[in-house]
């Protein structure tokens, strides 16, 4: 943990000292929920990165279409 992170934690801790026990419990529940949500989102983002391009065509058909769609213009360059 860095010095900055430690300072942030200490500062928030001082703020929470004035809360009643019920409010502190609710805060803990929300923090735990946010951690679970963050963990779920990270794994979802990881797995959603696979299969981003979905097609019924085979790889060979897609490659053939790409090659056929290329257009080259022959242009003389004057120096």
CNS distance restraints for C-alpha pairs under 8 A (distance, minus, plus):
assign (resid   1 and name CA) (resid   5 and name CA) 6.23 0.50 0.50
assign (resid   1 and name CA) (resid   6 and name CA) 6.67 0.50 0.50
assign (resid   2 and name CA) (resid   6 and name CA) 6.26 0.50 0.50
assign (resid   3 and name CA) (resid   7 and name CA) 6.17 0.50 0.50
assign (resid   4 and name CA) (resid   8 and name CA) 6.25 0.50 0.50
assign (resid   5 and name CA) (resid   9 and name CA) 6.23 0.50 0.50
assign (resid   6 and name CA) (resid  10 and name CA) 6.16 0.50 0.50
assign (resid   7 and name CA) (resid  11 and name CA) 6.07 0.50 0.50
assign (resid   8 and name CA) (resid  12 and name CA) 6.21 0.50 0.50
assign (resid   9 and name CA) (resid  13 and name CA) 5.98 0.50 0.50
assign (resid  10 and name CA) (resid  14 and name CA) 6.24 0.50 0.50
assign (resid  11 and name CA) (resid  15 and name CA) 6.52 0.50 0.50
assign (resid  12 and name CA) (resid  16 and name CA) 6.31 0.50 0.50
assign (resid  13 and name CA) (resid  17 and name CA) 6.44 0.50 0.50
assign (resid  14 and name CA) (resid  18 and name CA) 7.83 0.50 0.50
assign (resid  15 and name CA) (resid  19 and name CA) 7.99 0.50 0.50
assign (resid  16 and name CA) (resid  24 and name CA) 7.25 0.50 0.50
assign (resid  19 and name CA) (resid  23 and name CA) 6.01 0.50 0.50
assign (resid  19 and name CA) (resid  24 and name CA) 6.30 0.50 0.50
assign (resid  20 and name CA) (resid  24 and name CA) 6.40 0.50 0.50
assign (resid  21 and name CA) (resid  25 and name CA) 6.26 0.50 0.50
assign (resid  22 and name CA) (resid  26 and name CA) 6.30 0.50 0.50
assign (resid  23 and name CA) (resid  27 and name CA) 6.14 0.50 0.50
assign (resid  24 and name CA) (resid  28 and name CA) 6.21 0.50 0.50
assign (resid  25 and name CA) (resid  29 and name CA) 6.25 0.50 0.50
assign (resid  26 and name CA) (resid  30 and name CA) 6.29 0.50 0.50
assign (resid  27 and name CA) (resid  31 and name CA) 6.19 0.50 0.50
assign (resid  28 and name CA) (resid  32 and name CA) 6.12 0.50 0.50
assign (resid  29 and name CA) (resid  33 and name CA) 6.10 0.50 0.50
assign (resid  30 and name CA) (resid  34 and name CA) 6.13 0.50 0.50
assign (resid  31 and name CA) (resid  35 and name CA) 6.27 0.50 0.50
assign (resid  32 and name CA) (resid  36 and name CA) 6.33 0.50 0.50
assign (resid  33 and name CA) (resid  37 and name CA) 6.16 0.50 0.50
assign (resid  34 and name CA) (resid  38 and name CA) 6.04 0.50 0.50
assign (resid  35 and name CA) (resid  39 and name CA) 6.20 0.50 0.50
assign (resid  36 and name CA) (resid  40 and name CA) 6.21 0.50 0.50
assign (resid  37 and name CA) (resid  41 and name CA) 6.13 0.50 0.50
assign (resid  38 and name CA) (resid  42 and name CA) 6.24 0.50 0.50
assign (resid  39 and name CA) (resid  43 and name CA) 6.51 0.50 0.50
assign (resid  40 and name CA) (resid  44 and name CA) 6.10 0.50 0.50
assign (resid  41 and name CA) (resid  45 and name CA) 5.96 0.50 0.50
assign (resid  42 and name CA) (resid  46 and name CA) 6.21 0.50 0.50
assign (resid  43 and name CA) (resid  47 and name CA) 6.25 0.50 0.50
assign (resid  44 and name CA) (resid  48 and name CA) 5.92 0.50 0.50
assign (resid  45 and name CA) (resid  49 and name CA) 6.36 0.50 0.50
assign (resid  46 and name CA) (resid  50 and name CA) 7.63 0.50 0.50
assign (resid  48 and name CA) (resid  52 and name CA) 7.23 0.50 0.50
assign (resid  57 and name CA) (resid  61 and name CA) 6.07 0.50 0.50
assign (resid  57 and name CA) (resid  62 and name CA) 6.50 0.50 0.50
assign (resid  58 and name CA) (resid  62 and name CA) 6.39 0.50 0.50
assign (resid  59 and name CA) (resid  63 and name CA) 6.13 0.50 0.50
assign (resid  60 and name CA) (resid  64 and name CA) 6.08 0.50 0.50
assign (resid  61 and name CA) (resid  65 and name CA) 6.21 0.50 0.50
assign (resid  62 and name CA) (resid  66 and name CA) 6.28 0.50 0.50
assign (resid  63 and name CA) (resid  67 and name CA) 6.23 0.50 0.50
assign (resid  64 and name CA) (resid  68 and name CA) 6.12 0.50 0.50
assign (resid  65 and name CA) (resid  69 and name CA) 6.06 0.50 0.50
assign (resid  66 and name CA) (resid  70 and name CA) 6.55 0.50 0.50
